[in-house]
Amino acid sequence: MDDSGTLEEAFERLHRTGPEFDGWLSNHGPMAVESMVRRGHAREVHRWLDAYTARLEEAPGGTRAIGDDWREALGDPRRLGDWLRFFERETKERPWRAVLEEWWPRLLPGIAAGATHGVIRTGHAVHALLELEDGPRLAELGQALGYWAARWQPVAGAAPPSGTETPSGALAGVPRVADQSRDIDHRLRQLAGTGGWEPSVAALAPASGAGEARDRLAALADAATLRYLTHAHGSPVMLIHSATAPTAVLRTLPALPASLWVPSLDAAWAAAAAVTAAYGPAGPVTGRELPAAPGSAQEAFDRAVAHGDEHVIKLADTALDVYERTADPDALAAVVRASRSIQPLKA
């Protein structure tokens, strides 16, 4: 991780803005800059922020303090400002690992929050804190947890895995929702009534312990990233989250008690399956329609930063992890597909 203070400066700039803009779109700035700094692109961060922050909005104000009514306030976007202030206090007054350990199992059942951006932003924040603990990084964890709490949303019909499938096989068996129009909430509301949905979630083989849960999370991120290469046309932006959400959970595990690793896998799998059901296309593309992989992992990430779109940067960050684990060039080719399918950031 870069030690020049770039990430701290970036977080301070971003914390003057809210977690959402244009009504409900997620502020990806903290996630993208954490990836850029960690991957050796600190010099480009402030120029990237100059372009990205132009679309953002001010942080929301609060209405009343979160207290004993926190259960009723979960998933209430009107309380976003209240949740941000609650976790700002928590991360200032208590050790951040204690805050995370207390709130992770409370928030985990609502992993679909903000199209999974609540957990993804939390994963990036924890990843940064595991490298270095300081004020801006602690504040970023508070922002991430507050956003997750305000948008808390369960995945309908998601029971713990009880089958025999690998992550790759289980993803292949996820059915598509019937009406793939409108926003993600409209699509997720169809899950409970989609034929084969609940059996497909149960089809994944359960983890027998913490180590197996960690390995299966990695395999899930691998499978979703490789699947993106051939299935991105379903939704080049949204299907990225089927890979980045499990990656965020995987990166959070070192800060959590081992007793929380299996439920973390189960929730991450439900989230990845839900995104796949909501946006998966009728079938893959193959052959000449697919791009070749760049020459190296560094070239793939350089390409993502040059492209500038926050989703492409986040996918590249995950894809480099996948490539390191698997040596499969299709992980890097997925970054090329994303960069060709998504509009670049306009300066």
Buried (B, 14 or more C-beta within 10 A) or exposed (E): BBEEEBBBBBBBBBBEBBBBBEEEBBBBBBBBBBBBBBBEBBEBBEEBBEEBBEBBBEBBEBEEEBEEEBEEBBBBBEBBBBBBBBBBBBBEEEEBBEBBBEBBBBBBBBBBBBBBBBBBBBBBBBBBBBBEEEEBBBBBBBBBBBBBBBBBBBBBBBEBBEBEBBBBBBBBBBBBBEEBEEEBEEBBBBBEEBEEBBBBBBBBBBBEEBEBBBBBBBBBBBBBBBBBBBBBBBBBBBBBBBBBBBBBBBBBBEBBEEEBBBBBBBBBBBBBBBBBBBBBBEEBBEEEEBBEBBEEBEBBBBBBBEBBBBBBBBBBBBBBBBBEBBEBBBBBBBBBBBBEBBEEBEE
